[in-house]
Amino acid sequence: MSDLAEVIKDLRAEGDELYAFLLTIGEEDWTRATTFKNWTINDVVQHLYFGDYLGMTSHKNGDEFLAFMETVQASKQDLVDYTRSWLNGESGVTMLERWYGQFSEMCDLFAASDPEIRLTWAGPDMGLKMFATARLMETWAHGWEIYDLLKAPRQHTDRIRHIATIGVKTYGWTFANRKLEPPGPPPYIKLTAPSGEIWEWHTPQEDNQITGQAVDFCQVVTQVRNIADTDLRVNGEPATQWMAVAQCFAGPPEEPPKPGTRA
């Protein structure tokens, strides 16, 4: 299986799992506010739909993607408000089916594509594998808002290795995005996967390392959890400074949730 095929298989599995879970929630749950910026569950699904739509549009025609983004920016609306109006307030199971239908179409399209395709994006062009990995990360990370709100247990899988890898690779970018120099070399990272497998990155450094559960690490780099609300063991200044502001997703600098707010 090619690298792209593996990512798409895992992306599809992530979306299938979220879809199946959302089919079980009550009608009244869709308008409840989560602990993420007070977004409702409906806002979360609309946001996932919007991100997938951007990828589908860029794959179809880069100029069409850029024209659409100009329209979004010209509206001067908050992205959540724009998405609500763009989707005509579609909500609940109807919105769920609309998202899942497009999501499945996106996975099929990517699976049948040349792995070397690059997508026009708001910043530099993005490889198809990188975009699919980013969609997996977004689907997993935003899913936490829903699981947290409903206090529902979540099954963990080794699909998160893709997310952990993005997290590791964005060490330098986290600081550059804040116009800061990295405080030292990337730390040694040793994580225990949901399967029990050990994942490692970089040279062992006793005075600069992060160890613990891969789920915790992925939650921190996606800003689903504050580092204080995990069991990660962090040693050394570079590792400590990074985990305080880690951000593996694109866009301007965002602050992690305050300790305890999404525990």
NORSUL-V519131 format. One record per residue. N is the residue number from 1. OMEGA is omega as a letter, one per 20 degrees, with the letter a starting at -180 (* if undefined). Layout:
n-><N/N>
omega-><OMEGA/OMEGA>
//
This chain:
n-><1/2/3/4/5/6/7/8/9/10/11/12/13/14/15/16/17/18/19/20/21/22/23/24/25/26/27/28/29/30/31/32/33/34/35/36/37/38/39/40/41/42/43/44/45/46/47/48/49/50/51/52/53/54/55/56/57/58/59/60/61/62/63/64/65/66/67/68/69/70/71/72/73/74/75/76/77/78/79/80/81/82/83/84/85/86/87/88/89/90/91/92/93/94/95/96/97/98/99/100/101/102/103/104/105/106/107/108/109/110/111/112/113/114/115/116/117/118/119/120/121/122/123/124/125/126/127/128/129/130/131/132/133/134/135/136/137/138/139/140/141/142/143/144/145/146/147/148/149/150/151/152/153/154/155/156/157/158/159/160/161/162/163/164/165/166/167/168/169/170/171/172/173/174/175/176/177/178/179/180/181/182/183/184/185/186/187/188/189/190/191/192/193/194/195/196/197/198/199/200/201/202/203/204/205/206/207/208/209/210/211/212/213/214/215/216/217/218/219/220/221/222/223/224/225/226/227/228/229/230/231/232/233/234/235/236/237/238/239/240/241/242/243/244/245/246/247/248/249/250/251/252/253/254/255/256/257/258/259/260/261/262/263>
omega-><r/r/a/a/r/r/a/r/a/r/a/r/r/r/r/a/r/r/a/r/a/r/a/a/a/a/a/a/a/a/r/a/r/r/r/r/a/r/r/r/r/r/a/a/r/r/r/r/a/a/r/r/r/r/r/a/r/r/a/a/a/r/r/r/a/r/r/a/r/r/r/a/a/a/a/r/r/a/r/r/r/a/r/a/r/a/r/r/r/a/r/a/r/r/r/a/r/r/a/r/r/r/a/r/r/r/r/a/a/a/a/a/r/a/a/r/r/a/r/a/a/r/r/r/a/r/a/r/r/a/r/r/r/r/r/r/a/a/r/a/a/r/a/r/a/r/r/a/a/a/a/r/a/r/a/r/r/r/a/r/r/a/r/a/r/a/a/a/a/r/a/a/r/a/r/r/r/a/r/r/r/a/a/a/r/a/r/a/r/a/r/a/r/r/a/r/r/r/a/r/r/a/r/r/a/a/r/a/r/r/r/a/r/r/r/a/a/r/a/a/r/a/r/r/r/a/a/a/r/r/r/r/a/r/r/a/r/a/a/r/a/a/r/a/a/a/a/a/a/r/a/a/r/r/r/r/r/r/r/a/r/a/*>
//
